[in-house]
Amino acid sequence: MSRSLKKGPYVDEKLLKKVGKKLIGDKDPIKTWARSSMITPEMIGFVFAVHNGKNFINVNIVEEMVGHRLGEFSPTRKFIKHGGKLQKAVEKGKPATPAK
């Protein structure tokens, strides 16, 4: 469910203070745990280290990201792969023959 328009977007206040102290183009990441914070135009050009529950993932903010949340660019789950005989055959380059 989206946030009410009369309330405006949620942006963490501490995060805005950190952005205000940094120089534009500074590649030193800004650490944050505020995954639900909205990306604003003031954040363009900065690098954020967004926590995913285990470690920090660097996210370089570009213009197309404005309006999205920081957590969208820091996945919390790691997909390894689906297994099985068919998958091994595909990886080796052999034609996959389904079991009958």
KOLPA-241149 format. One record per atom (N, C-alpha, C): atom name; z, x, y. Coordinates in Angstrom, 2 decimals, always signed. Example, Ala and Ser with C-alpha at 12.3 -4.5 7.8 and 13.67 -1.06 7.14 Angstrom:
+-------+---------+---------+---------+
: atomo :      up :    east :   north :
+-------+---------+---------+---------+
:     N :   +7.80 :  +13.19 :   -5.69 :
:    CA :   +7.80 :  +12.30 :   -4.50 :
:     C :   +7.80 :  +13.20 :   -3.30 :
:     N :   +7.08 :  +12.85 :   -2.25 :
:    CA :   +7.14 :  +13.67 :   -1.06 :
:     C :   +7.87 :  +12.90 :   +0.03 :
+-------+---------+---------+---------+
% end
This chain:
+-------+---------+---------+---------+
: atomo :      up :    east :   north :
+-------+---------+---------+---------+
:     N :   +0.00 :   +0.84 :   -1.17 :
:    CA :   +0.00 :   +0.00 :   +0.00 :
:     C :   +0.00 :   +0.89 :   +1.24 :
:     N :   -0.81 :   +0.56 :   +2.21 :
:    CA :   -0.91 :   +1.41 :   +3.39 :
:     C :   +0.19 :   +1.07 :   +4.40 :
:     N :   +0.39 :   +2.00 :   +5.31 :
:    CA :   +1.41 :   +1.85 :   +6.33 :
:     C :   +0.91 :   +0.91 :   +7.42 :
:     N :   +1.82 :   +0.15 :   +8.02 :
:    CA :   +1.46 :   -0.80 :   +9.07 :
:     C :   +0.83 :   -0.08 :  +10.26 :
:     N :   -0.20 :   -0.66 :  +10.84 :
:    CA :   -0.87 :   -0.02 :  +11.97 :
:     C :   +0.03 :   +0.06 :  +13.20 :
:     N :   +0.92 :   -0.90 :  +13.37 :
:    CA :   +1.80 :   -0.86 :  +14.55 :
:     C :   +2.82 :   +0.27 :  +14.46 :
:     N :   +3.14 :   +0.71 :  +13.24 :
:    CA :   +4.07 :   +1.84 :  +13.08 :
:     C :   +3.40 :   +3.18 :  +13.33 :
:     N :   +2.12 :   +3.27 :  +13.06 :
:    CA :   +1.41 :   +4.53 :  +13.24 :
:     C :   +1.54 :   +5.40 :  +12.01 :
:     N :   +0.82 :   +6.53 :  +11.98 :
:    CA :   +0.86 :   +7.41 :  +10.81 :
:     C :   +2.18 :   +8.16 :  +10.72 :
:     N :   +2.62 :   +8.46 :   +9.49 :
:    CA :   +3.84 :   +9.23 :   +9.30 :
:     C :   +3.50 :  +10.72 :   +9.34 :
:     N :   +4.10 :  +11.42 :  +10.28 :
:    CA :   +3.96 :  +12.87 :  +10.36 :
:     C :   +5.36 :  +13.44 :  +10.49 :
:     N :   +5.70 :  +14.39 :   +9.62 :
:    CA :   +7.03 :  +14.99 :   +9.62 :
:     C :   +7.25 :  +15.74 :  +10.94 :
:     N :   +8.38 :  +15.46 :  +11.61 :
:    CA :   +8.66 :  +16.07 :  +12.92 :
:     C :   +8.85 :  +17.58 :  +12.82 :
:     N :   +9.53 :  +18.03 :  +11.77 :
:    CA :   +9.74 :  +19.47 :  +11.59 :
:     C :   +8.41 :  +20.19 :  +11.40 :
:     N :   +7.49 :  +19.53 :  +10.74 :
:    CA :   +6.17 :  +20.11 :  +10.51 :
:     C :   +5.40 :  +20.26 :  +11.82 :
:     N :   +5.49 :  +19.26 :  +12.69 :
:    CA :   +4.83 :  +19.36 :  +13.99 :
:     C :   +5.42 :  +20.48 :  +14.84 :
:     N :   +6.73 :  +20.70 :  +14.75 :
:    CA :   +7.36 :  +21.80 :  +15.49 :
:     C :   +6.84 :  +23.14 :  +14.99 :
:     N :   +6.70 :  +23.28 :  +13.66 :
:    CA :   +6.19 :  +24.52 :  +13.09 :
:     C :   +4.76 :  +24.77 :  +13.52 :
:     N :   +3.95 :  +23.71 :  +13.58 :
:    CA :   +2.55 :  +23.84 :  +14.00 :
:     C :   +2.49 :  +24.25 :  +15.47 :
:     N :   +3.37 :  +23.70 :  +16.29 :
:    CA :   +3.39 :  +24.03 :  +17.71 :
:     C :   +3.75 :  +25.48 :  +17.98 :
:     N :   +4.55 :  +26.08 :  +17.11 :
:    CA :   +4.97 :  +27.47 :  +17.29 :
:     C :   +3.90 :  +28.47 :  +16.84 :
:     N :   +3.00 :  +28.05 :  +15.96 :
:    CA :   +1.98 :  +28.95 :  +15.43 :
:     C :   +0.77 :  +29.04 :  +16.35 :
:     N :   +0.05 :  +30.16 :  +16.24 :
:    CA :   -1.20 :  +30.34 :  +16.97 :
:     C :   -2.34 :  +29.82 :  +16.10 :
:     N :   -3.36 :  +29.23 :  +16.73 :
:    CA :   -4.50 :  +28.70 :  +15.99 :
:     C :   -5.25 :  +29.86 :  +15.33 :
:     N :   -5.60 :  +29.67 :  +14.07 :
:    CA :   -6.30 :  +30.70 :  +13.31 :
:     C :   -5.38 :  +31.65 :  +12.59 :
:     N :   -4.06 :  +31.50 :  +12.76 :
:    CA :   -3.10 :  +32.33 :  +12.06 :
:     C :   -3.15 :  +32.00 :  +10.58 :
:     N :   -3.40 :  +32.98 :   +9.72 :
:    CA :   -3.58 :  +32.74 :   +8.29 :
:     C :   -2.26 :  +32.76 :   +7.53 :
:     N :   -1.14 :  +33.04 :   +8.20 :
:    CA :   +0.16 :  +32.99 :   +7.55 :
:     C :   +0.49 :  +31.53 :   +7.27 :
:     N :   +0.71 :  +31.15 :   +5.98 :
:    CA :   +0.90 :  +29.72 :   +5.67 :
:     C :   +2.21 :  +29.16 :   +6.18 :
:     N :   +2.19 :  +27.86 :   +6.50 :
:    CA :   +3.37 :  +27.12 :   +6.91 :
:     C :   +3.90 :  +26.41 :   +5.67 :
:     N :   +5.09 :  +26.79 :   +5.21 :
:    CA :   +5.67 :  +26.19 :   +4.01 :
:     C :   +6.16 :  +24.79 :   +4.32 :
:     N :   +5.87 :  +23.86 :   +3.41 :
:    CA :   +6.33 :  +22.50 :   +3.60 :
:     C :   +6.53 :  +21.80 :   +2.26 :
:     N :   +7.50 :  +20.91 :   +2.25 :
:    CA :   +7.76 :  +20.03 :   +1.11 :
:     C :   +7.34 :  +18.61 :   +1.46 :
:     N :   +6.85 :  +18.38 :   +2.68 :
:    CA :   +6.49 :  +17.03 :   +3.17 :
:     C :   +5.09 :  +16.65 :   +2.69 :
:     N :   +4.98 :  +16.29 :   +1.42 :
:    CA :   +3.70 :  +15.92 :   +0.84 :
:     C :   +3.17 :  +14.61 :   +1.40 :
:     N :   +4.06 :  +13.75 :   +1.86 :
:    CA :   +3.65 :  +12.43 :   +2.36 :
:     C :   +3.23 :  +12.46 :   +3.83 :
:     N :   +3.31 :  +13.61 :   +4.45 :
:    CA :   +2.95 :  +13.72 :   +5.86 :
:     C :   +1.44 :  +13.63 :   +6.04 :
:     N :   +1.01 :  +12.88 :   +7.05 :
:    CA :   -0.41 :  +12.69 :   +7.35 :
:     C :   -0.95 :  +13.93 :   +8.06 :
:     N :   -2.21 :  +14.26 :   +7.80 :
:    CA :   -2.87 :  +15.39 :   +8.47 :
:     C :   -3.42 :  +14.89 :   +9.80 :
:     N :   -3.04 :  +15.56 :  +10.89 :
:    CA :   -3.47 :  +15.17 :  +12.23 :
:     C :   -4.45 :  +16.21 :  +12.78 :
:     N :   -5.16 :  +15.88 :  +13.85 :
:    CA :   -6.12 :  +16.84 :  +14.43 :
:     C :   -5.47 :  +18.13 :  +14.94 :
:     N :   -4.17 :  +18.11 :  +15.25 :
:    CA :   -3.49 :  +19.32 :  +15.71 :
:     C :   -3.35 :  +20.35 :  +14.60 :
:     N :   -3.47 :  +19.93 :  +13.34 :
:    CA :   -3.27 :  +20.81 :  +12.20 :
:     C :   -4.53 :  +21.54 :  +11.76 :
:     N :   -5.67 :  +21.22 :  +12.36 :
:    CA :   -6.94 :  +21.82 :  +11.96 :
:     C :   -6.90 :  +23.33 :  +12.22 :
:     N :   -7.32 :  +24.08 :  +11.22 :
:    CA :   -7.38 :  +25.54 :  +11.34 :
:     C :   -6.16 :  +26.26 :  +10.81 :
:     N :   -5.11 :  +25.54 :  +10.45 :
:    CA :   -3.91 :  +26.16 :   +9.92 :
:     C :   -3.93 :  +26.14 :   +8.40 :
:     N :   -3.11 :  +26.99 :   +7.80 :
:    CA :   -2.96 :  +27.03 :   +6.35 :
:     C :   -1.54 :  +26.55 :   +6.04 :
:     N :   -1.44 :  +25.55 :   +5.15 :
:    CA :   -0.14 :  +25.01 :   +4.75 :
:     C :   +0.11 :  +25.38 :   +3.29 :
:     N :   +1.33 :  +25.77 :   +2.99 :
:    CA :   +1.76 :  +26.00 :   +1.61 :
:     C :   +2.50 :  +24.74 :   +1.19 :
:     N :   +1.83 :  +23.86 :   +0.44 :
:    CA :   +2.37 :  +22.56 :   +0.06 :
:     C :   +3.00 :  +22.67 :   -1.32 :
:     N :   +4.25 :  +22.23 :   -1.44 :
:    CA :   +4.98 :  +22.31 :   -2.70 :
:     C :   +4.51 :  +21.23 :   -3.65 :
:     N :   +4.25 :  +21.61 :   -4.91 :
:    CA :   +3.78 :  +20.62 :   -5.88 :
:     C :   +4.84 :  +20.29 :   -6.92 :
:     N :   +6.06 :  +20.73 :   -6.71 :
:    CA :   +7.14 :  +20.49 :   -7.65 :
:     C :   +7.55 :  +21.73 :   -8.40 :
:     N :   +6.63 :  +22.68 :   -8.52 :
:    CA :   +6.93 :  +23.93 :   -9.21 :
:     C :   +6.70 :  +25.13 :   -8.30 :
:     N :   +5.57 :  +25.15 :   -7.60 :
:    CA :   +5.26 :  +26.27 :   -6.71 :
:     C :   +4.47 :  +25.75 :   -5.50 :
:     N :   +4.15 :  +26.66 :   -4.60 :
:    CA :   +3.44 :  +26.29 :   -3.38 :
:     C :   +1.95 :  +26.57 :   -3.55 :
:     N :   +1.12 :  +25.62 :   -3.11 :
:    CA :   -0.33 :  +25.77 :   -3.17 :
:     C :   -0.85 :  +25.82 :   -1.73 :
:     N :   -1.62 :  +26.86 :   -1.42 :
:    CA :   -2.16 :  +27.02 :   -0.06 :
:     C :   -3.29 :  +26.03 :   +0.17 :
:     N :   -3.20 :  +25.31 :   +1.30 :
:    CA :   -4.21 :  +24.33 :   +1.67 :
:     C :   -4.70 :  +24.68 :   +3.07 :
:     N :   -5.99 :  +25.00 :   +3.19 :
:    CA :   -6.60 :  +25.30 :   +4.48 :
:     C :   -7.11 :  +24.00 :   +5.07 :
:     N :   -6.62 :  +23.62 :   +6.23 :
:    CA :   -6.94 :  +22.33 :   +6.83 :
:     C :   -8.26 :  +22.42 :   +7.60 :
:     N :   -9.19 :  +21.51 :   +7.26 :
:    CA :  -10.47 :  +21.41 :   +7.95 :
:     C :  -10.60 :  +20.00 :   +8.52 :
:     N :  -11.61 :  +19.77 :   +9.31 :
:    CA :  -11.77 :  +18.52 :  +10.06 :
:     C :  -11.90 :  +17.29 :   +9.15 :
:     N :  -12.51 :  +17.44 :   +7.98 :
:    CA :  -12.72 :  +16.30 :   +7.10 :
:     C :  -11.42 :  +15.78 :   +6.49 :
:     N :  -10.35 :  +16.57 :   +6.55 :
:    CA :   -9.07 :  +16.19 :   +5.93 :
:     C :   -8.21 :  +15.32 :   +6.82 :
:     N :   -8.57 :  +15.15 :   +8.08 :
:    CA :   -7.75 :  +14.37 :   +9.01 :
:     C :   -7.67 :  +12.93 :   +8.52 :
:     N :   -6.44 :  +12.41 :   +8.47 :
:    CA :   -6.21 :  +11.06 :   +8.00 :
:     C :   -5.73 :  +11.00 :   +6.56 :
:     N :   -5.85 :  +12.10 :   +5.84 :
:    CA :   -5.36 :  +12.16 :   +4.47 :
:     C :   -3.93 :  +12.70 :   +4.47 :
:     N :   -3.30 :  +12.70 :   +3.32 :
:    CA :   -1.94 :  +13.22 :   +3.17 :
:     C :   -2.01 :  +14.64 :   +2.62 :
:     N :   -0.99 :  +15.45 :   +2.94 :
:    CA :   -0.96 :  +16.83 :   +2.46 :
:     C :   -0.88 :  +16.88 :   +0.93 :
:     N :   -0.19 :  +15.94 :   +0.32 :
:    CA :   -0.02 :  +15.94 :   -1.12 :
:     C :   -1.30 :  +15.70 :   -1.89 :
:     N :   -2.32 :  +15.14 :   -1.26 :
:    CA :   -3.58 :  +14.89 :   -1.94 :
:     C :   -4.30 :  +16.17 :   -2.32 :
:     N :   -3.99 :  +17.26 :   -1.64 :
:    CA :   -4.69 :  +18.52 :   -1.85 :
:     C :   -3.83 :  +19.52 :   -2.61 :
:     N :   -2.71 :  +19.06 :   -3.15 :
:    CA :   -1.82 :  +19.90 :   -3.95 :
:     C :   -1.47 :  +19.14 :   -5.23 :
:     N :   -2.31 :  +19.26 :   -6.27 :
:    CA :   -2.08 :  +18.47 :   -7.49 :
:     C :   -0.77 :  +18.85 :   -8.18 :
:     N :   -0.11 :  +17.82 :   -8.71 :
:    CA :   +1.18 :  +18.04 :   -9.36 :
:     C :   +1.04 :  +18.16 :  -10.87 :
:     N :   -0.09 :  +17.80 :  -11.42 :
:    CA :   -0.28 :  +17.86 :  -12.86 :
:     C :   -1.41 :  +18.82 :  -13.20 :
:     N :   -1.25 :  +19.52 :  -14.29 :
:    CA :   -2.21 :  +20.53 :  -14.69 :
:     C :   -3.00 :  +20.03 :  -15.90 :
:     N :   -4.31 :  +19.85 :  -15.75 :
:    CA :   -5.16 :  +19.43 :  -16.86 :
:     C :   -5.61 :  +20.68 :  -17.61 :
:     N :   -5.35 :  +20.73 :  -18.89 :
:    CA :   -5.75 :  +21.89 :  -19.68 :
:     C :   -7.13 :  +21.61 :  -20.27 :
:     N :   -7.22 :  +20.81 :  -21.29 :
:    CA :   -8.50 :  +20.32 :  -21.82 :
:     C :   -8.22 :  +19.46 :  -23.03 :
:     N :   -9.18 :  +18.66 :  -23.40 :
:    CA :   -9.10 :  +17.88 :  -24.62 :
:     C :   -9.59 :  +18.77 :  -25.75 :
:     N :   -8.97 :  +18.66 :  -26.89 :
:    CA :   -9.31 :  +19.54 :  -28.00 :
:     C :  -10.14 :  +18.85 :  -29.05 :
:     N :  -10.20 :  +19.45 :  -30.20 :
:    CA :  -10.93 :  +18.89 :  -31.33 :
:     C :  -12.14 :  +19.72 :  -31.71 :
:     N :  -12.76 :  +19.36 :  -32.83 :
:    CA :  -13.91 :  +20.10 :  -33.34 :
:     C :  -15.12 :  +19.97 :  -32.42 :
:     N :  -15.31 :  +18.79 :  -31.87 :
:    CA :  -16.46 :  +18.58 :  -30.98 :
:     C :  -16.35 :  +19.45 :  -29.73 :
:     N :  -15.16 :  +19.57 :  -29.18 :
:    CA :  -14.97 :  +20.35 :  -27.96 :
:     C :  -15.22 :  +21.83 :  -28.23 :
:     N :  -14.77 :  +22.33 :  -29.38 :
:    CA :  -14.99 :  +23.73 :  -29.73 :
:     C :  -16.48 :  +24.02 :  -29.90 :
:     N :  -17.22 :  +23.08 :  -30.49 :
:    CA :  -18.65 :  +23.26 :  -30.68 :
:     C :  -19.38 :  +23.27 :  -29.34 :
:     N :  -18.95 :  +22.45 :  -28.42 :
:    CA :  -19.58 :  +22.40 :  -27.09 :
:     C :  -19.33 :  +23.71 :  -26.36 :
:     N :  -18.13 :  +24.26 :  -26.47 :
:    CA :  -17.80 :  +25.51 :  -25.79 :
:     C :  -18.60 :  +26.69 :  -26.34 :
:     N :  -18.86 :  +26.69 :  -27.65 :
:    CA :  -19.61 :  +27.79 :  -28.27 :
:     C :  -21.11 :  +27.67 :  -28.04 :
:     N :  -21.58 :  +26.50 :  -27.61 :
:    CA :  -22.99 :  +26.30 :  -27.34 :
:     C :  -23.76 :  +25.72 :  -28.50 :
:     N :  -23.06 :  +25.38 :  -29.57 :
:    CA :  -23.73 :  +24.79 :  -30.73 :
:     C :  -23.90 :  +23.29 :  -30.49 :
:     N :  -24.90 :  +22.69 :  -31.11 :
:    CA :  -25.03 :  +21.23 :  -30.98 :
:     C :  -23.87 :  +20.54 :  -31.69 :
:     N :  -23.28 :  +19.60 :  -31.02 :
:    CA :  -22.12 :  +18.88 :  -31.55 :
:     C :  -22.59 :  +17.82 :  -32.53 :
:     N :  -22.04 :  +17.85 :  -33.72 :
:    CA :  -22.35 :  +16.83 :  -34.72 :
:     C :  -21.11 :  +15.98 :  -34.93 :
:     N :  -21.19 :  +14.70 :  -34.58 :
:    CA :  -20.00 :  +13.85 :  -34.72 :
:     C :  -19.67 :  +13.61 :  -36.19 :
:     N :  -18.39 :  +13.47 :  -36.46 :
:    CA :  -17.92 :  +13.19 :  -37.83 :
:     C :  -18.32 :  +11.79 :  -38.25 :
:     N :  -18.68 :  +11.64 :  -39.52 :
:    CA :  -19.12 :  +10.33 :  -40.01 :
:     C :  -18.04 :   +9.69 :  -40.83 :
+-------+---------+---------+---------+
% end
